[in-house]
Amino acid sequence: MPLKGGENLEELMKKNLTELREMSKAMGIKNYYKLKKEVLVKEILEMIEEARKAQGIPKTKEKEEQIEQEVSLAKIIGHKTPEETYPTEEPYVKKAEDFEEKQEITEEKPVEPEKSQEIIPEPEKPLNEEERKFFESKDVERGGVADGILEIHQEGFGFLRSDNYQSGDRDIYISPSQIRRFNLRTGDRITGITRAAKEGEKFQALLYVRGVNGDEPESVIKRPDFEDLTPIYPKGKLVMEADPKDLSTRIVDLLAPIGKGQRGMIVSQPKAGKTTFLKKIANSISKNYPEIELIVLLIDERPEEVTDMKRSIRGDVIYSTFDEMPEHHCKVAEIVLERAKRLVEQKKDVVVLLDSITRLARAYNLTIAPTGRTLSGGLDPGALYKPKKFFGAARNIEEGGSLTILATALVDTGSRMDDVIFEEFKGTGNMEIHLDRKLQEKRIFPAIDMNKSGTRREEHLLSPTEYEAVIKVRRALATGNDTEVTDFIINNMMRYKTNKEVTEFWIRQNLR
């Protein structure tokens, strides 16, 4: 096709990729169908200049530099001319998935922009202190500061989730190169600097990683995998005693102590007060151990219970209400588990309170591909794999850190499936607390079945005095006088303000 002498960068950039390829084909440019838009523009401009030379039209050195500079700037900015990048105009944007393509081009041919332009290329290596300060000074200009939980997709890229660990309009795109560079994983809490979303993009993109889980990004590159850490028996008792009038947490401290790394179940009938009991445990942990990371996960829960829980405790409350799809329940639980694992990998103590593991298993029963086998009550055996993986993640770590999981389980609901789920999980925990609806109906609070409740290897969590007193109480409960012994324990708790005084009194008594 005939060459137009008036063709310039601005006119070429207005053309779409199809038009540029037609021009390239007519000009005889090789492999034009493999080239990106900015490369095609540069090739076409070079062909035009060669044609000018052949016709005897001189090209000044100044014009050469201008063309090269404009093409380079267009490559960094995103296929736009300098006139279209002024802040008074609408911000230009590519699609979020094309952000990685732009980064690859920058890595192949790094170009230094003019000093007058506020263009910051994505960092390729860990920044030194001077470079870090330079990037941090650009917070407002580059789109603001990002903070969210990372979820990595199978394709390699990821998004920062900010609202309830779920996708939303405020999510931030993270490129695969950043994920690989800092060895990021699903569940990491990322802070960094973003660039504003451009035209055609739905999400902002993370330009620079400032921190990972509260630490420097470089510190998590060589962290160990959660599965490679050594699990041991729970050690280090979590004292629930906070309010002398709260008898339920005081009884738990003695008869079913909770240690760091405990895997416990709260077995309850409907309307026995399990949600209230879970809330008391959460408040005790928040008050006595503010350094522990507390996460409350509510699955298939009532919306009003979610609001009450969020207002009552200090910690992350992640939820999926009963009006959500079962797939939503499963996804929320999986991200919470990954979040807890990332914290444990950094030697932190984490407590996850799940309400309830029965509903989580029901959700997986509706979402998994059928295995062809069915247990009593209509439960598919494959539906128990993911809930068991969640519950089995609780452990005390020899190298440092712990993950404690307390999950509620429903029984006597009238559904055979719920009973089967409980039986499948019965031997997996190392601590059980049973709530009794009969005691609740008699207005005996706390409605804890002290005979059935207990912790394995409780001698590692109790002091010698406490252990001796608990042995006496257990022997009295074994005689069959449950109601009398329960009343005796509750009256002693109300009489003495601390568990220390109660245990000393029990040792002096001749319990039968």
C-alpha positions as CSV (number, residue, x, y, z in Angstrom):
1,M,0.0,0.0,0.0
2,P,1.3,3.6,-0.5
3,L,3.0,5.2,2.4
4,K,1.6,8.4,3.8
5,G,4.2,10.9,4.7
6,G,2.0,12.4,7.4
7,E,1.7,9.1,9.4
8,N,2.9,9.8,13.0
9,L,2.8,8.1,16.3
10,E,-0.4,9.7,17.4
11,E,-2.3,8.6,14.3
12,L,-0.9,5.1,14.5
13,M,-1.8,4.6,18.1
14,K,-5.4,5.5,17.4
15,K,-5.6,2.5,15.1
16,N,-6.6,-0.9,16.4
17,L,-4.4,-4.0,16.2
18,T,-6.2,-5.4,13.1
19,E,-5.6,-2.2,11.1
20,L,-1.9,-2.1,12.1
21,R,-1.4,-5.7,11.0
22,E,-3.0,-4.9,7.6
23,M,-0.5,-2.0,7.2
24,S,2.4,-4.2,8.3
25,K,1.4,-6.9,5.8
26,A,1.3,-4.4,3.0
27,M,4.7,-3.0,4.0
28,G,6.2,-6.5,4.1
29,I,7.1,-6.5,7.8
30,K,8.1,-10.0,8.8
31,N,6.3,-11.9,11.6
32,Y,3.9,-9.0,12.0
33,Y,1.2,-11.3,13.4
34,K,3.4,-12.1,16.4
35,L,4.2,-8.5,17.4
36,K,2.4,-6.5,20.0
37,K,0.9,-3.1,19.2
38,E,3.7,-0.8,20.3
39,V,6.3,-3.0,18.5
40,L,4.2,-2.8,15.3
41,V,4.0,1.0,15.6
42,K,7.7,1.3,15.9
43,E,8.3,-1.0,12.9
44,I,5.8,1.0,10.8
45,L,7.5,4.3,11.7
46,E,10.9,2.9,10.8
47,M,9.5,1.8,7.4
48,I,8.1,5.2,6.8
49,E,11.4,6.9,7.6
50,E,13.2,4.5,5.3
51,A,10.7,5.4,2.5
52,R,11.4,9.1,3.2
53,K,15.2,8.5,2.9
54,A,14.6,6.8,-0.4
55,Q,12.6,9.8,-1.6
56,G,15.3,12.2,-0.5
57,I,13.5,13.6,2.5
58,P,16.1,14.1,5.3
59,K,15.3,13.1,8.9
60,T,16.8,15.2,11.6
61,K,18.5,13.6,14.7
62,E,16.0,15.5,16.8
63,K,13.1,13.8,15.1
64,E,14.7,10.4,15.5
65,E,15.0,10.9,19.3
66,Q,11.4,12.2,19.5
67,I,10.0,9.1,17.8
68,E,12.1,6.7,19.9
69,Q,11.1,8.5,23.1
70,E,7.4,8.5,22.3
71,V,7.4,4.8,21.5
72,S,9.3,4.0,24.7
73,L,6.9,6.1,26.8
74,A,3.9,4.5,25.1
75,K,5.3,1.1,25.9
76,I,5.6,1.9,29.7
77,I,2.4,3.9,30.0
78,G,0.2,1.4,28.2
79,H,0.0,2.3,24.5
80,K,-0.9,5.9,24.9
81,T,0.7,9.1,23.8
82,P,2.1,11.7,26.3
83,E,-0.8,14.0,25.5
84,E,-3.3,11.4,26.8
85,T,-1.5,10.8,30.1
86,Y,-2.0,14.2,31.8
87,P,-3.9,14.0,35.1
88,T,-6.6,16.3,33.8
89,E,-7.8,13.5,31.4
90,E,-9.6,10.3,32.3
91,P,-7.0,7.7,33.5
92,Y,-6.2,5.1,30.8
93,V,-6.3,1.4,31.7
94,K,-5.7,-2.0,30.2
95,K,-7.4,-5.1,31.4
96,A,-6.2,-6.5,34.7
97,E,-5.1,-9.7,33.0
98,D,-2.9,-7.7,30.6
99,F,-0.9,-6.3,33.4
100,E,1.4,-9.2,33.3
101,E,2.1,-8.8,29.6
102,K,3.1,-5.2,30.1
103,Q,5.5,-6.3,32.9
104,E,7.1,-8.9,30.6
105,I,7.8,-6.2,28.0
106,T,9.4,-3.9,30.6
107,E,11.6,-6.8,31.7
108,E,12.8,-7.5,28.2
109,K,13.6,-3.8,27.2
110,P,13.9,-1.5,30.2
111,V,13.5,2.1,29.2
112,E,14.4,5.2,31.2
113,P,11.6,7.7,31.1
114,E,12.1,11.5,31.1
115,K,12.6,13.0,34.5
116,S,9.6,15.3,34.0
117,Q,7.3,12.3,33.8
118,E,6.0,10.7,37.0
119,I,6.4,7.1,35.8
120,I,7.5,4.4,38.2
121,P,8.3,1.0,36.6
122,E,7.6,-2.1,38.6
123,P,10.6,-3.1,40.8
124,E,12.4,-6.2,39.5
125,K,14.6,-6.9,42.6
126,P,14.2,-6.3,46.3
127,L,14.5,-2.6,46.8
128,N,17.2,-0.9,48.9
129,E,16.3,1.6,51.6
130,E,16.6,4.6,49.2
131,E,14.4,3.0,46.6
132,R,11.9,1.9,49.2
133,K,11.5,5.5,50.5
134,F,11.1,6.7,46.9
135,F,8.2,4.3,46.2
136,E,6.5,5.0,49.6
137,S,6.5,8.7,48.8
138,K,4.3,8.0,45.8
139,D,1.3,6.5,47.8
140,V,-1.3,9.0,46.7
141,E,-0.1,9.3,43.1
142,R,0.1,5.6,42.5
143,G,-3.4,4.8,43.7
144,G,-3.1,4.4,47.5
145,V,-2.1,1.7,49.9
146,A,-3.4,-1.9,49.6
147,D,-4.2,-4.3,52.5
148,G,-5.9,-7.6,52.1
149,I,-5.7,-11.4,52.2
150,L,-4.2,-13.1,49.1
151,E,-6.1,-15.7,47.1
152,I,-4.0,-17.3,44.3
153,H,-5.8,-18.7,41.3
154,Q,-4.8,-21.8,39.3
155,E,-3.5,-19.6,36.5
156,G,-0.8,-18.1,38.8
157,F,-2.1,-14.6,39.4
158,G,-3.9,-13.6,42.6
159,F,-6.2,-11.1,44.2
160,L,-6.2,-9.3,47.6
161,R,-9.5,-9.9,49.3
162,S,-10.5,-7.3,51.8
163,D,-14.2,-7.9,52.7
164,N,-14.8,-11.2,54.6
165,Y,-12.0,-12.9,52.6
166,Q,-14.4,-12.9,49.6
167,S,-14.2,-11.4,46.2
168,G,-15.6,-7.9,45.7
169,D,-15.2,-4.6,43.8
170,R,-12.3,-3.5,46.0
171,D,-10.1,-6.5,45.2
172,I,-6.5,-5.8,44.0
173,Y,-4.8,-7.8,41.3
174,I,-1.3,-9.3,41.9
175,S,0.8,-10.5,39.0
176,P,2.4,-14.0,38.9
177,S,5.9,-12.5,38.9
178,Q,5.3,-10.8,42.3
179,I,3.9,-14.0,43.7
180,R,6.9,-16.0,42.6
181,R,9.5,-13.4,43.7
182,F,8.4,-13.3,47.3
183,N,7.1,-16.9,47.5
184,L,3.6,-15.7,48.4
185,R,0.8,-18.1,49.3
186,T,-2.9,-18.1,49.7
187,G,-3.8,-16.6,53.1
188,D,-0.9,-14.1,53.3
189,R,-1.9,-10.6,54.4
190,I,-0.3,-8.3,51.9
191,T,0.3,-4.5,52.2
192,G,1.7,-2.5,49.4
193,I,1.3,0.3,46.9
194,T,-1.2,0.1,44.1
195,R,-1.7,1.8,40.8
196,A,-5.2,3.2,40.0
197,A,-7.4,1.1,37.8
198,K,-7.4,2.3,34.2
199,E,-10.0,2.4,31.5
200,G,-11.4,-1.1,30.8
201,E,-9.9,-2.6,34.1
202,K,-12.2,-3.7,36.9
203,F,-9.5,-3.9,39.6
204,Q,-6.5,-2.0,40.8
205,A,-3.1,-3.7,40.4
206,L,-0.5,-4.0,43.1
207,L,2.7,-2.1,42.0
208,Y,4.9,-2.7,45.0
209,V,4.8,-5.2,48.0
210,R,5.5,-3.4,51.2
211,G,4.9,-6.1,53.8
212,V,3.7,-9.7,54.2
213,N,1.9,-10.7,57.4
214,G,3.4,-7.7,59.2
215,D,7.0,-8.5,58.2
216,E,9.4,-7.5,55.5
217,P,8.6,-9.2,52.1
218,E,12.1,-10.7,52.0
219,S,11.7,-12.5,55.3
220,V,9.0,-14.9,54.0
221,I,10.8,-16.1,50.9
222,K,12.4,-19.0,52.7
223,R,9.7,-19.8,55.2
224,P,8.9,-23.5,55.8
225,D,5.7,-25.2,54.6
226,F,3.0,-25.9,57.3
227,E,2.9,-29.6,56.4
228,D,6.7,-29.9,57.0
229,L,6.5,-28.6,60.6
230,T,6.6,-31.2,63.4
231,P,3.3,-31.6,65.4
232,I,3.5,-32.4,69.1
233,Y,1.0,-32.7,72.0
234,P,-0.5,-29.4,73.2
235,K,1.5,-27.6,75.8
236,G,1.0,-24.3,77.5
237,K,-2.5,-24.0,79.0
238,L,-4.8,-21.3,77.7
239,V,-6.4,-20.0,80.9
240,M,-10.1,-19.2,80.2
241,E,-10.8,-17.8,83.7
242,A,-11.4,-14.1,83.3
243,D,-14.6,-13.2,85.2
244,P,-15.3,-14.9,88.6
245,K,-19.0,-14.9,87.8
246,D,-18.5,-16.8,84.5
247,L,-18.7,-20.3,85.8
248,S,-18.6,-22.0,82.3
249,T,-15.0,-20.9,81.5
250,R,-13.8,-21.7,85.0
251,I,-15.2,-25.3,84.7
252,V,-13.5,-25.7,81.4
253,D,-10.2,-24.7,82.9
254,L,-10.4,-27.6,85.4
255,L,-12.3,-30.4,83.7
256,A,-11.5,-29.8,80.1
257,P,-8.4,-27.6,79.9
258,I,-7.5,-26.1,76.5
259,G,-3.8,-26.0,75.5
260,K,-2.0,-24.3,72.6
261,G,-2.5,-26.6,69.6
262,Q,-5.7,-28.2,71.0
263,R,-8.1,-29.9,68.6
264,G,-11.4,-29.7,70.5
265,M,-15.1,-30.3,69.9
266,I,-18.0,-28.7,71.6
267,V,-20.8,-31.3,71.3
268,S,-24.2,-29.8,71.7
269,Q,-27.9,-30.5,71.1
270,P,-30.0,-27.7,69.6
271,K,-30.8,-24.8,72.0
272,A,-28.2,-25.9,74.5
273,G,-26.2,-22.6,74.3
274,K,-23.3,-23.6,72.2
275,T,-23.0,-20.2,70.4
276,T,-23.1,-18.3,73.7
277,F,-20.5,-20.7,75.1
278,L,-18.3,-20.2,72.0
279,K,-18.6,-16.4,72.5
280,K,-17.5,-16.7,76.1
281,I,-14.4,-18.6,75.1
282,A,-13.6,-16.0,72.4
283,N,-13.9,-13.2,74.9
284,S,-11.7,-15.0,77.5
285,I,-8.9,-15.5,74.9
286,S,-9.1,-11.9,73.7
287,K,-8.8,-10.6,77.3
288,N,-6.1,-13.0,78.6
289,Y,-4.1,-13.4,75.4
290,P,-4.3,-10.3,73.2
291,E,-1.2,-11.5,71.3
292,I,-3.0,-14.6,70.0
293,E,-4.5,-14.4,66.5
294,L,-8.2,-15.1,67.0
295,I,-10.4,-16.1,64.0
296,V,-14.1,-17.0,64.4
297,L,-15.6,-18.8,61.4
298,L,-19.4,-19.0,61.2
299,I,-20.7,-21.4,58.6
300,D,-24.4,-21.5,57.6
301,E,-25.2,-19.2,60.4
302,R,-28.1,-16.8,61.0
303,P,-27.3,-13.2,60.1
304,E,-28.3,-11.8,63.5
305,E,-25.9,-14.2,65.1
306,V,-23.1,-12.9,62.9
307,T,-23.8,-9.3,63.9
308,D,-23.9,-10.2,67.6
309,M,-20.6,-12.1,67.3
310,K,-18.9,-9.2,65.5
311,R,-20.0,-6.8,68.1
312,S,-19.1,-9.0,71.1
313,I,-15.6,-10.2,70.4
314,R,-12.2,-8.7,69.4
315,G,-10.9,-10.7,66.5
316,D,-11.6,-11.6,62.9
317,V,-15.2,-12.8,62.4
318,I,-15.5,-14.6,59.0
319,Y,-18.9,-15.8,58.1
320,S,-21.2,-17.4,55.5
321,T,-24.9,-17.1,56.3
322,F,-27.4,-19.8,55.6
323,D,-28.8,-18.0,52.6
324,E,-25.5,-18.4,50.7
325,M,-24.7,-21.3,48.3
326,P,-22.9,-24.3,49.7
327,E,-19.9,-23.5,47.5
328,H,-19.6,-20.2,49.3
329,H,-19.4,-22.0,52.7
330,C,-16.6,-24.2,51.5
331,K,-14.6,-21.4,49.9
332,V,-14.7,-19.3,53.1
333,A,-13.6,-22.2,55.2
334,E,-10.7,-23.0,52.9
335,I,-9.3,-19.5,52.9
336,V,-9.6,-19.2,56.7
337,L,-7.6,-22.4,57.0
338,E,-4.9,-21.1,54.7
339,R,-4.8,-17.8,56.6
340,A,-4.2,-19.7,59.9
341,K,-1.5,-21.8,58.3
342,R,0.4,-18.8,57.1
343,L,0.4,-17.3,60.6
344,V,1.6,-20.6,62.2
345,E,4.5,-20.7,59.6
346,Q,5.7,-17.5,61.2
347,K,5.7,-19.1,64.6
348,K,2.5,-17.3,65.8
349,D,-0.2,-18.8,68.1
350,V,-3.6,-19.0,66.3
351,V,-7.0,-19.9,67.6
352,V,-9.9,-20.7,65.2
353,L,-13.4,-21.1,66.6
354,L,-15.6,-22.9,64.1
355,D,-19.4,-23.0,64.3
356,S,-20.2,-25.6,63.1
357,I,-18.2,-28.5,61.6
358,T,-21.5,-30.3,61.1
359,R,-22.8,-27.6,58.7
360,L,-19.4,-27.5,56.9
361,A,-19.6,-31.2,56.2
362,R,-23.2,-30.8,55.0
363,A,-22.0,-28.1,52.6
364,Y,-19.2,-30.3,51.2
365,N,-21.8,-33.2,50.8
366,L,-23.7,-30.9,48.4
367,T,-20.7,-29.7,46.4
368,I,-18.4,-32.7,45.8
369,A,-18.6,-35.1,42.9
370,P,-20.4,-38.2,44.1
371,T,-18.2,-41.1,44.9
372,G,-20.9,-43.7,44.2
373,R,-21.1,-44.7,47.9
374,T,-23.5,-43.4,50.5
375,L,-23.3,-43.7,54.3
376,S,-26.3,-43.8,56.6
377,G,-28.4,-40.6,56.4
378,G,-27.4,-39.8,52.8
379,L,-23.8,-38.7,53.6
380,D,-21.2,-39.2,50.9
381,P,-17.9,-40.5,52.4
382,G,-15.9,-38.1,50.1
383,A,-17.7,-35.1,51.8
384,L,-15.7,-35.8,55.0
385,Y,-12.2,-35.3,53.5
386,K,-12.1,-31.5,53.5
387,P,-13.7,-31.0,56.9
388,K,-11.3,-33.6,58.4
389,K,-8.4,-31.8,56.7
390,F,-9.6,-28.5,58.3
391,F,-10.0,-30.1,61.8
392,G,-6.8,-32.1,61.5
393,A,-4.8,-28.9,60.9
394,A,-4.9,-28.1,64.6
395,R,-1.5,-28.9,66.2
396,N,1.2,-27.6,68.5
397,I,4.4,-27.0,66.5
398,E,7.8,-28.1,67.9
399,E,9.6,-25.4,65.9
400,G,7.3,-22.7,67.4
401,G,3.7,-21.6,67.0
402,S,0.5,-23.4,67.3
403,L,-2.9,-23.8,65.7
404,T,-5.8,-24.4,68.1
405,I,-9.2,-25.3,66.6
406,L,-12.4,-25.6,68.6
407,A,-15.4,-26.7,66.5
408,T,-19.0,-27.2,67.5
409,A,-20.8,-30.4,66.4
410,L,-24.6,-30.9,66.5
411,V,-26.2,-34.1,67.9
412,D,-29.8,-35.2,68.5
413,T,-31.1,-32.9,65.8
414,G,-33.4,-35.5,64.3
415,S,-31.2,-35.9,61.3
416,R,-29.3,-39.2,60.9
417,M,-26.7,-37.4,58.9
418,D,-25.7,-35.1,61.8
419,D,-25.1,-38.1,64.0
420,V,-23.0,-39.8,61.4
421,I,-20.9,-36.7,61.0
422,F,-20.3,-36.5,64.8
423,E,-19.4,-40.2,64.9
424,E,-16.8,-39.7,62.2
425,F,-15.1,-36.9,64.0
426,K,-15.5,-38.4,67.5
427,G,-12.0,-39.9,67.6
428,T,-10.1,-37.2,65.8
429,G,-10.1,-34.6,68.5
430,N,-8.1,-34.5,71.8
431,M,-10.6,-32.6,73.8
432,E,-14.4,-32.7,74.1
433,I,-16.9,-30.5,75.9
434,H,-20.5,-31.8,76.0
435,L,-23.4,-29.5,76.6
436,D,-26.6,-31.0,78.0
437,R,-30.0,-29.5,77.1
438,K,-31.7,-31.2,80.1
439,L,-29.5,-29.1,82.4
440,Q,-30.4,-26.0,80.4
441,E,-34.1,-26.8,80.6
442,K,-33.7,-27.1,84.4
443,R,-31.9,-23.7,84.3
444,I,-28.7,-25.1,85.6
445,F,-25.9,-23.0,84.1
446,P,-23.5,-23.7,82.7
447,A,-25.2,-26.7,81.1
448,I,-21.9,-28.7,80.8
449,D,-22.1,-32.5,81.1
450,M,-19.0,-32.8,83.3
451,N,-18.9,-36.6,83.2
452,K,-18.5,-36.7,79.4
453,S,-16.3,-33.6,79.0
454,G,-12.6,-33.9,79.2
455,T,-9.1,-33.5,77.6
456,R,-6.6,-36.1,76.7
457,R,-3.3,-35.9,78.5
458,E,-4.7,-33.2,80.8
459,E,-1.8,-33.8,83.2
460,H,0.4,-31.8,80.8
461,L,-1.9,-28.8,81.1
462,L,-2.9,-28.9,84.8
463,S,-0.7,-28.1,87.8
464,P,-0.2,-31.0,90.3
465,T,-2.7,-29.4,92.7
466,E,-5.3,-29.0,90.0
467,Y,-4.8,-32.5,88.7
468,E,-5.2,-34.0,92.1
469,A,-8.4,-32.1,92.7
470,V,-9.8,-33.1,89.3
471,I,-9.0,-36.8,89.9
472,K,-11.2,-36.6,93.1
473,V,-14.1,-35.0,91.1
474,R,-13.8,-37.6,88.4
475,R,-14.1,-40.4,90.9
476,A,-17.1,-38.8,92.4
477,L,-18.7,-38.4,89.0
478,A,-18.0,-42.1,88.2
479,T,-20.2,-43.2,91.1
480,G,-23.3,-42.2,89.1
481,N,-24.5,-39.2,91.2
482,D,-24.1,-36.8,88.3
483,T,-26.7,-34.3,89.5
484,E,-25.4,-34.1,93.1
485,V,-21.8,-33.7,92.0
486,T,-22.7,-31.1,89.4
487,D,-24.6,-29.1,92.0
488,F,-21.7,-29.5,94.4
489,I,-19.2,-28.2,91.8
490,I,-21.3,-25.2,90.8
491,N,-22.0,-24.2,94.4
492,N,-18.2,-24.3,95.1
493,M,-17.5,-22.2,92.1
494,M,-20.1,-19.6,93.2
495,R,-18.6,-19.6,96.7
496,Y,-15.0,-19.1,95.8
497,K,-13.8,-16.4,93.4
498,T,-10.8,-18.2,91.9
499,N,-10.2,-21.8,90.7
500,K,-7.1,-21.9,93.0
501,E,-9.4,-21.6,96.1
502,V,-11.8,-24.2,94.6
503,T,-9.1,-26.8,94.0
504,E,-7.7,-26.4,97.5
505,F,-11.2,-26.9,98.9
506,W,-11.8,-30.0,96.8
507,I,-8.5,-31.6,98.0
508,R,-9.6,-31.1,101.7
509,Q,-13.0,-32.7,101.0
510,N,-13.7,-36.4,101.0
511,L,-15.6,-36.6,97.7
512,R,-17.5,-39.8,97.0
